Amino acid sequence: MGGGWAFSPRDFLDLGGRPTVDSALHRMEKRSEIRRVIRGIYDYPRFSKLLDQNLSPDIDQVARVLARKFRWRILPSGATALNFLGLSTQVPARSTCQMGETVLTRSVIWVWLLSIRR
């Protein structure tokens, strides 16, 4: 496994009951095999040989897990959507996504994650 993906306990409920999954994830967290990003969201860290340390969680992966957990629909918008569809070769400096009527940037999602982690 290469690492760099995020998940929630709900992703493993087909393997066992909720208490079993929670205790397994807790043991893995204690052994530093995975890390808890926020309550109910875990990350299998990706290691950088160059930096000789684990990288920060992939914000897109965490956003997808949150969307699954809360049954949200997150859609890319603006230049990000054009790039994903192959209609533009421009790579936007600031990715945006839309949740209902709200347009979010990566920095907004990251600030929100940091605020609920406390």
Buried (B, 14 or more C-beta within 10 A) or exposed (E): EEBBBBBBBEBBEEEEEEEEBBEBBEEBEEEEEBBEBBEBBBBBBBEEEEEEEBEEBBBBBBBBBBBBBEEEEBBBBBBBBBBEEEEEEEEBEEBBBBBEEEEBBBEEBBEBBEEEEE
